[in-house]
Amino acid sequence: MAEFVQSKMKVIKPDGAILVTPESLETFWSELGDIPVNDDGIIQESFLWWSKGTDREDIWHWFDEKYPGGVIKLMGLND
């Protein structure tokens, strides 16, 4: 059976792969809100593993794929 190392922010599998938890995604989403974005939707600072100059929508797509309920749920728009 594979062993996992788990923290509040992520789960690290024995092969080194990192799985993020829903709780960590919520934290990261909140932190993304503090990152400055220009009028074209480009982040003006590095965020996690995305470099300055990344389109915010590329980051949103990643969250949409990873978070149960997607970006709509993270934004609170699924009510």
Backbone as CSV, one residue per row, in Angstrom:
resi,resn,N_x,N_y,N_z,CA_x,CA_y,CA_z,C_x,C_y,C_z
1,MET,0.847,-1.184,0.000,0.000,0.000,0.000,0.891,1.247,0.000
2,ALA,0.550,2.195,-0.831,1.336,3.429,-0.913,1.122,4.268,0.333
3,GLU,2.167,4.899,0.773,2.067,5.816,1.909,2.000,7.243,1.386
4,PHE,1.298,8.056,2.114,1.175,9.455,1.761,1.631,10.292,2.935
5,VAL,2.240,11.422,2.626,2.534,12.428,3.636,1.526,13.523,3.409
6,GLN,0.731,13.811,4.424,-0.343,14.784,4.240,-0.174,15.955,5.188
7,SER,-0.393,17.117,4.648,-0.454,18.328,5.448,-1.757,19.018,5.071
8,LYS,-2.045,20.125,5.703,-3.260,20.865,5.365,-3.221,21.361,3.920
9,MET,-2.038,21.637,3.420,-1.932,22.268,2.113,-1.789,21.302,0.942
10,LYS,-1.229,20.106,1.171,-1.018,19.213,0.036,-0.756,17.797,0.518
11,VAL,-0.858,16.878,-0.387,-0.529,15.488,-0.134,0.623,15.147,-1.062
12,ILE,1.673,14.580,-0.499,2.827,14.195,-1.307,2.873,12.673,-1.371
13,LYS,2.770,12.140,-2.567,2.819,10.704,-2.767,4.282,10.243,-2.723
14,PRO,4.513,8.955,-2.509,5.887,8.448,-2.447,6.718,8.749,-3.693
15,ASP,6.069,8.860,-4.841,6.822,9.154,-6.067,7.148,10.638,-6.213
16,GLY,6.752,11.436,-5.211,7.053,12.865,-5.232,5.965,13.726,-5.840
17,ALA,4.957,13.093,-6.434,3.852,13.863,-7.022,3.101,14.591,-5.916
18,ILE,2.677,15.781,-6.219,1.945,16.585,-5.245,0.479,16.644,-5.657
19,LEU,-0.372,16.261,-4.734,-1.808,16.370,-4.928,-2.300,17.458,-4.002
20,VAL,-3.017,18.393,-4.531,-3.539,19.456,-3.675,-4.900,19.048,-3.140
21,THR,-5.188,19.464,-1.940,-6.474,19.164,-1.322,-7.463,20.283,-1.637
22,PRO,-8.759,20.018,-1.506,-9.728,21.096,-1.696,-9.456,22.279,-0.763
23,GLU,-9.045,21.986,0.458,-8.748,23.065,1.406,-7.582,23.922,0.934
24,SER,-6.552,23.265,0.388,-5.412,24.043,-0.104,-5.801,24.864,-1.322
25,LEU,-6.653,24.308,-2.179,-7.107,25.061,-3.344,-7.890,26.296,-2.922
26,GLU,-8.694,26.165,-1.888,-9.425,27.324,-1.379,-8.470,28.393,-0.857
27,THR,-7.420,27.960,-0.180,-6.412,28.911,0.319,-5.689,29.580,-0.844
28,PHE,-5.275,28.773,-1.821,-4.577,29.331,-2.981,-5.472,30.312,-3.730
29,TRP,-6.758,29.973,-3.868,-7.707,30.857,-4.558,-7.788,32.198,-3.852
30,SER,-7.865,32.147,-2.547,-7.924,33.378,-1.760,-6.648,34.202,-1.962
31,GLU,-5.510,33.526,-1.957,-4.228,34.224,-2.161,-4.132,34.812,-3.565
32,LEU,-4.699,34.141,-4.544,-4.684,34.658,-5.915,-5.376,36.016,-5.982
33,GLY,-6.379,36.210,-5.148,-7.076,37.487,-5.114,-6.210,38.654,-4.685
34,ASP,-5.067,38.374,-4.062,-4.145,39.422,-3.631,-3.082,39.746,-4.679
35,ILE,-3.060,38.988,-5.765,-2.056,39.185,-6.812,-2.550,40.263,-7.775
36,PRO,-1.740,41.302,-7.991,-2.164,42.348,-8.937,-2.265,41.807,-10.362
37,VAL,-3.286,42.289,-11.055,-3.561,41.889,-12.434,-3.762,43.159,-13.251
38,ASN,-3.174,43.211,-14.446,-3.355,44.409,-15.271,-4.686,44.351,-16.019
39,ASP,-4.968,45.361,-16.805,-6.247,45.459,-17.517,-6.445,44.348,-18.547
40,ASP,-5.361,43.683,-18.933,-5.446,42.586,-19.894,-5.569,41.229,-19.216
41,GLY,-5.666,41.207,-17.881,-5.809,39.953,-17.154,-4.506,39.215,-16.926
42,ILE,-3.392,39.930,-16.983,-2.069,39.331,-16.808,-1.590,39.589,-15.380
43,ILE,-1.143,38.510,-14.699,-0.675,38.707,-13.324,0.648,39.477,-13.328
44,GLN,0.787,40.352,-12.357,1.939,41.248,-12.288,2.994,40.788,-11.293
45,GLU,2.740,39.655,-10.625,3.699,39.030,-9.713,3.619,37.527,-9.917
46,SER,4.682,36.830,-9.584,4.631,35.374,-9.606,3.618,34.896,-8.579
47,PHE,2.966,33.781,-8.896,2.002,33.175,-7.984,2.163,31.660,-8.059
48,LEU,2.454,31.065,-6.907,2.736,29.635,-6.834,3.777,29.287,-7.899
49,TRP,3.442,28.456,-8.870,4.419,28.066,-9.898,4.211,28.813,-11.206
50,TRP,3.304,29.773,-11.231,3.097,30.587,-12.425,3.955,31.837,-12.333
51,SER,4.574,32.184,-13.417,5.454,33.346,-13.425,4.662,34.621,-13.725
52,LYS,5.265,35.723,-13.330,4.726,37.032,-13.680,4.510,37.040,-15.194
53,GLY,3.374,37.565,-15.632,3.082,37.614,-17.058,2.128,36.522,-17.524
54,THR,1.721,35.648,-16.601,0.773,34.587,-16.943,-0.640,35.170,-17.006
55,ASP,-1.400,34.711,-17.964,-2.791,35.140,-18.072,-3.593,34.542,-16.916
56,ARG,-4.338,35.374,-16.236,-5.138,34.937,-15.092,-6.087,33.802,-15.479
57,GLU,-6.617,33.826,-16.688,-7.545,32.778,-17.105,-6.876,31.419,-17.218
58,ASP,-5.580,31.384,-17.534,-4.848,30.113,-17.532,-4.834,29.521,-16.125
59,ILE,-4.668,30.381,-15.139,-4.673,29.939,-13.745,-6.077,29.496,-13.358
60,TRP,-7.068,30.254,-13.774,-8.462,29.875,-13.485,-8.788,28.497,-14.063
61,HIS,-8.307,28.199,-15.272,-8.557,26.893,-15.884,-7.961,25.771,-15.034
62,TRP,-6.769,26.008,-14.486,-6.146,25.013,-13.620,-7.021,24.768,-12.395
63,PHE,-7.476,25.847,-11.749,-8.365,25.697,-10.596,-9.649,24.972,-10.997
64,ASP,-10.180,25.300,-12.155,-11.420,24.700,-12.619,-11.283,23.183,-12.764
65,GLU,-10.119,22.738,-13.205,-9.860,21.308,-13.371,-9.637,20.606,-12.032
66,LYS,-9.064,21.301,-11.078,-8.650,20.668,-9.824,-9.689,20.730,-8.709
67,TYR,-10.474,21.781,-8.658,-11.364,21.988,-7.511,-12.732,21.373,-7.763
68,PRO,-13.241,20.580,-6.822,-14.595,20.033,-6.985,-15.620,21.175,-7.095
69,GLY,-16.321,21.210,-8.189,-17.268,22.303,-8.421,-16.673,23.424,-9.245
70,GLY,-15.360,23.398,-9.444,-14.693,24.360,-10.305,-14.659,25.784,-9.794
71,VAL,-14.274,26.662,-10.686,-14.114,28.081,-10.363,-15.444,28.704,-9.962
72,ILE,-16.526,28.231,-10.560,-17.845,28.767,-10.215,-18.094,28.614,-8.718
73,LYS,-17.758,27.455,-8.184,-17.954,27.228,-6.753,-16.986,28.071,-5.927
74,LEU,-15.732,28.168,-6.378,-14.758,28.991,-5.663,-15.202,30.459,-5.610
75,MET,-15.849,30.915,-6.662,-16.329,32.294,-6.723,-17.637,32.478,-5.961
76,GLY,-18.239,31.356,-5.533,-19.508,31.448,-4.811,-20.677,31.723,-5.719
77,LEU,-20.579,31.352,-6.999,-21.624,31.664,-7.969,-22.541,30.478,-8.269
78,ASN,-22.427,29.427,-7.478,-23.193,28.212,-7.775,-24.472,28.101,-6.960
79,ASP,-24.864,29.177,-6.316,-26.064,29.127,-5.466,-27.325,29.127,-6.276
